[in-house]
Amino acid sequence: MKIKSVSLCCAIIISISFILSIFAAVTSQINHHQQAIADLSNNTISAALNSSPVLGKPIFSEHDKATSIKQVDINGSKGLSVAFSGNWTVKGIDFTDIGTALVTFRPNGSGDVKGEATITPTGTNDGKSSDTGAHEKATYTFYSTARPDIKGTIVINNGAAFFHASSTTGRLASIDNLVVIFRAHIDEAGNGMIIGWGWK
């Protein structure tokens, strides 16, 4: 009877040791995996912080005009609803656009701007006939902050525009997923001049 008890105790001890060894191995693997994820995250963040945006030469220029300006109330704050149209060039291709923007004013006189527009290619400056892109359409959305200059006669508007085109082979294919960082100067009559750089 004593021999059986000793054998049973040995079996229990061996089983517990085996379970503990498995637990230790699993814990080690989990810790290693978590450390690998942390190292990857840290390396990714470090690379992002150490990189610099490459803007280069402007790829975008636009002349537009406000066609309608209406005062609106936005959640209790003063704002403007603006319709606009214009002519512009991006990557050497000419376009026209028609869009709208919503301006929400801050207490300090600056404004948050968000808007969208539909664009259509024009001309033949890319070597293709105007009929090729006559039915092509694309859109862009933009977000920016606006503030008056020192004299109060020009509005300086800085922001980013995000382009989306359904065409993969037409004239608009080259601007699909394009991100443009822009600066706009808008006079009291609503005439705007915009210059933009592609975000790489």
Backbone torsions as a table, in degrees:
resi	resn	phi	psi	omega
1	MET	NA	-39.6	179.8
2	LYS	-66.5	-38.0	-179.7
3	ILE	-63.7	-41.6	178.9
4	LYS	-63.6	-39.1	179.9
5	SER	-64.9	-42.7	178.5
6	VAL	-63.2	-42.4	179.7
7	SER	-63.5	-40.2	179.7
8	LEU	-65.7	-41.4	177.8
9	CYS	-62.5	-42.3	178.5
10	CYS	-61.7	-41.2	-179.9
11	ALA	-64.0	-40.7	179.5
12	ILE	-65.4	-43.3	179.7
13	ILE	-62.1	-44.4	179.0
14	ILE	-61.5	-42.1	-179.6
15	SER	-63.5	-44.1	179.2
16	ILE	-63.1	-41.5	178.8
17	SER	-63.0	-39.3	179.8
18	PHE	-65.5	-44.0	179.3
19	ILE	-63.2	-42.9	179.8
20	LEU	-63.9	-37.8	179.7
21	SER	-66.4	-39.5	177.4
22	ILE	-65.1	-43.5	179.2
23	PHE	-60.6	-42.3	179.2
24	ALA	-64.2	-40.2	-179.5
25	ALA	-66.4	-43.1	179.6
26	VAL	-64.8	-43.4	178.9
27	THR	-60.8	-41.2	178.5
28	SER	-62.4	-42.4	179.3
29	GLN	-64.8	-40.9	179.0
30	ILE	-62.9	-45.8	179.4
31	ASN	-62.3	-40.8	178.8
32	HIS	-63.7	-42.3	179.6
33	HIS	-64.5	-43.6	179.1
34	GLN	-64.1	-38.4	178.5
35	GLN	-66.4	-38.7	178.8
36	ALA	-63.3	-41.5	178.3
37	ILE	-64.6	-42.4	179.4
38	ALA	-63.4	-42.3	179.2
39	ASP	-63.7	-41.9	179.4
40	LEU	-63.8	-43.4	179.3
41	SER	-62.9	-44.7	-179.9
42	ASN	-63.5	-40.9	179.2
43	ASN	-65.4	-39.3	179.2
44	THR	-65.2	-45.7	179.3
45	ILE	-64.2	-42.5	-179.8
46	SER	-62.3	-42.3	179.3
47	ALA	-63.9	-39.7	179.7
48	ALA	-66.4	-39.5	-178.9
49	LEU	-71.4	-30.7	-177.7
50	ASN	-86.6	-11.3	-179.9
51	SER	-85.5	155.2	178.7
52	SER	-121.3	139.7	177.7
53	PRO	-64.4	140.3	179.2
54	VAL	-107.4	112.0	-178.5
55	LEU	-101.2	-45.6	178.8
56	GLY	68.3	-149.2	-178.7
57	LYS	-79.6	151.4	177.4
58	PRO	-60.3	139.2	177.1
59	ILE	-114.9	0.4	-171.6
60	PHE	-138.8	132.1	173.0
61	SER	-143.8	143.9	-176.6
62	GLU	-147.9	143.3	167.8
63	HIS	-118.4	118.4	178.0
64	ASP	-131.7	172.4	-174.9
65	LYS	-141.1	133.1	173.9
66	ALA	-71.9	122.7	-178.5
67	THR	-98.3	-15.8	178.9
68	SER	-158.6	133.1	177.4
69	ILE	-132.5	120.8	-179.4
70	LYS	-127.2	138.0	175.2
71	GLN	-77.4	136.3	-179.6
72	VAL	-136.6	161.8	175.3
73	ASP	-104.4	124.5	-178.0
74	ILE	-119.6	99.3	-179.7
75	ASN	52.7	42.0	178.4
76	GLY	86.3	-2.3	179.2
77	SER	-108.5	152.0	178.1
78	LYS	-72.8	143.1	179.3
79	GLY	-154.4	176.5	179.0
80	LEU	-131.1	139.5	169.8
81	SER	-107.2	118.5	-172.1
82	VAL	-120.3	130.9	170.1
83	ALA	-105.4	143.5	-177.0
84	PHE	-147.6	162.0	173.2
85	SER	-147.0	157.9	-177.8
86	GLY	-170.5	179.3	177.0
87	ASN	-123.9	136.5	-178.2
88	TRP	-151.7	168.8	-179.6
89	THR	-130.6	132.5	174.4
90	VAL	-136.3	129.5	-177.7
91	LYS	53.5	35.3	176.4
92	GLY	80.9	4.0	-179.5
93	ILE	-110.3	134.9	-177.9
94	ASP	-87.7	142.6	179.7
95	PHE	-141.5	163.9	164.9
96	THR	-119.8	154.2	177.9
97	ASP	-140.1	154.2	174.3
98	ILE	-135.3	126.1	-176.2
99	GLY	-153.9	-178.7	178.3
100	THR	-134.9	154.7	177.8
101	ALA	-141.5	148.2	176.9
102	LEU	-118.6	124.3	-177.2
103	VAL	-111.5	122.5	175.5
104	THR	-109.5	123.2	-175.5
105	PHE	-86.2	144.6	173.9
106	ARG	-97.5	163.9	179.9
107	PRO	-59.9	-27.4	-178.0
108	ASN	-84.1	3.5	177.6
109	GLY	96.0	-12.7	176.8
110	SER	-80.6	172.4	-177.4
111	GLY	-141.8	148.4	172.6
112	ASP	-97.3	130.7	-174.6
113	VAL	-122.2	134.3	171.1
114	LYS	-140.0	142.5	-177.0
115	GLY	-162.8	-179.3	179.7
116	GLU	-152.1	159.1	-179.3
117	ALA	-153.1	156.4	172.8
118	THR	-107.1	136.1	-176.2
119	ILE	-121.8	149.5	-180.0
120	THR	-135.7	131.8	179.5
121	PRO	-72.5	147.9	177.8
122	THR	-133.9	167.1	173.8
123	GLY	72.9	-173.5	-176.9
124	THR	-133.8	26.4	-172.3
125	ASN	-73.1	-6.7	176.8
126	ASP	-101.7	10.8	176.7
127	GLY	88.4	0.0	178.8
128	LYS	-108.7	151.7	-179.1
129	SER	-68.1	155.8	179.9
130	SER	-63.7	-26.6	179.5
131	ASP	-68.0	-27.3	-177.5
132	THR	-59.1	-40.9	-177.4
133	GLY	-106.8	12.4	-174.3
134	ALA	-61.3	-32.3	-176.6
135	HIS	-105.6	5.8	177.5
136	GLU	-79.0	142.2	176.0
137	LYS	-135.9	152.0	172.9
138	ALA	-147.6	167.4	179.6
139	THR	-132.3	159.9	168.9
140	TYR	-143.6	148.4	172.9
141	THR	-114.9	152.3	-179.7
142	PHE	-144.3	151.6	177.6
143	TYR	-134.7	137.5	-175.7
144	SER	-158.9	171.0	172.3
145	THR	-121.1	140.0	-176.4
146	ALA	-123.8	144.6	177.2
147	ARG	-151.0	149.6	177.2
148	PRO	-76.6	152.6	175.7
149	ASP	-75.4	-177.7	-175.8
150	ILE	-59.1	-39.9	-178.9
151	LYS	-77.8	-17.9	-179.7
152	GLY	79.9	12.6	-177.8
153	THR	-103.4	-16.9	-179.4
154	ILE	-125.2	135.5	174.4
155	VAL	-97.3	126.5	176.9
156	ILE	-99.8	124.8	-173.1
157	ASN	-125.3	115.8	-179.6
158	ASN	-115.2	134.0	-178.6
159	GLY	-171.5	-161.7	-179.0
160	ALA	-136.0	143.6	178.4
161	ALA	-121.8	142.5	-175.8
162	PHE	-122.9	118.5	-173.3
163	PHE	-99.8	144.3	178.5
164	HIS	-140.6	128.3	179.2
165	ALA	-129.3	140.3	179.2
166	SER	-81.9	-21.1	-177.6
167	SER	-79.5	138.7	176.2
168	THR	-110.4	-8.6	-178.2
169	THR	-128.3	-15.5	-176.6
170	GLY	-80.9	-166.6	-177.5
171	ARG	-68.8	-23.9	-177.7
172	LEU	-88.4	-6.4	-176.7
173	ALA	-60.0	-32.3	-174.9
174	SER	-72.0	-14.4	-179.6
175	ILE	-105.2	1.4	178.9
176	ASP	-64.3	131.6	-178.6
177	ASN	66.7	15.9	177.3
178	LEU	-74.9	137.7	175.5
179	VAL	-116.0	125.4	-178.0
180	VAL	-118.5	128.2	171.9
181	ILE	-93.7	125.3	-171.3
182	PHE	-130.9	160.9	169.8
183	ARG	-130.9	131.9	-179.1
184	ALA	-123.2	142.7	171.6
185	HIS	-116.1	123.1	-176.3
186	ILE	-123.2	126.2	-177.2
187	ASP	-87.5	-179.6	-175.5
188	GLU	-65.8	-22.9	179.9
189	ALA	-86.0	-1.8	179.7
190	GLY	89.7	10.9	177.0
191	ASN	-84.4	130.2	-176.8
192	GLY	-118.3	141.6	172.8
193	MET	-123.2	120.7	-174.1
194	ILE	-122.1	135.5	173.3
195	ILE	-121.5	137.2	-177.8
196	GLY	-137.4	153.7	179.2
197	TRP	-122.4	139.6	178.5
198	GLY	-75.0	133.3	178.0
199	TRP	-84.1	123.3	-178.0
200	LYS	-111.6	NA	NA
